[in-house]
Amino acid sequence: MFKYYNANPKQLHVHDCTIRSISLATGRSWDSIYKELCEYARYHCVMPDDINSIDDYLNEHFEKIYYCDRGCNVSIRDFIASQPRGIYLITMSGHITCCIDGCIYDTFDPRDRFIWGIYKVRR
């Protein structure tokens, strides 16, 4: 299942998928996640949307349950079918989304995209 979701405070469609997905998955505000990711990036002297920095942040804060860096062929749809319960952050090429109990919450439907990493979120 897919539900449109945009946590951006001004409902803008900007490159804030990391903030939106982590905010929803953790139950924290968009602003607090934005500030935390910016501070994390500043500490590491990179830009907040740096993919390596985001991966490091996810690895430090959540349980990685799946990772594939090349030739991945597991789609989000496949994952949802096999693991319908729980809260997950799912990374893919150029994007991250949030899955809660088998439903993808995002500004577009990414279910046919191939997964790079899956992180289980415990609130």
C-alpha positions, -999 to 999 in steps of 0.1 A, spaced: 0 0 0 11 36 -6 -1 68 10 9 103 0 28 120 29 47 152 29 59 164 64 76 194 49 62 223 71 55 244 39 44 213 19 72 220 -5 86 193 -28 123 197 -22 151 172 -16 141 165 20 132 128 18 157 119 45 142 144 69 106 134 60 112 97 64 132 98 96 107 123 111 78 99 104 96 68 115 107 82 148 76 104 156 98 135 158 92 168 141 106 177 107 124 206 123 142 185 149 154 160 124 165 188 100 185 204 128 200 171 139 211 160 104 226 195 98 245 193 130 257 158 122 269 169 88 286 200 102 305 179 127 317 156 99 324 186 76 301 174 48 268 186 33 236 173 50 225 154 18 259 136 15 249 100 9 278 86 30 270 109 59 233 98 57 244 61 56 266 67 87 238 85 105 213 56 98 239 30 109 245 49 142 208 53 150 189 23 136 193 -15 131 204 -23 96 187 -55 85 195 -55 48 222 -40 26 231 -44 -11 255 -20 -28 254 -34 -64 231 -55 -85 202 -53 -61 170 -69 -73 148 -68 -42 120 -42 -47 102 -24 -20 71 -42 -31 89 -76 -25 100 -65 10 65 -53 20 51 -87 9 76 -106 30 77 -82 61 44 -64 65 47 -54 102 71 -29 117 87 5 110 114 7 85 136 32 67 143 20 32 171 34 10 174 32 -27 192 50 -55 188 87 -47 160 83 -22 149 71 12 113 63 23 94 52 54 74 20 56 50 15 85 32 -19 88 34 -25 51 24 10 39 49 33 22 45 70 32 61 93 7 55 121 -19 55 95 -47 51 57 -49 86 41 -50 74 5 -45 89 -7 -78 124 6 -70 152 -17 -59 164 -15 -22 199 -6 -12 194 -8 26 167 -14 52 168 -1 87 144 -12 115 132 16 137 123 11 173 105 41 189 
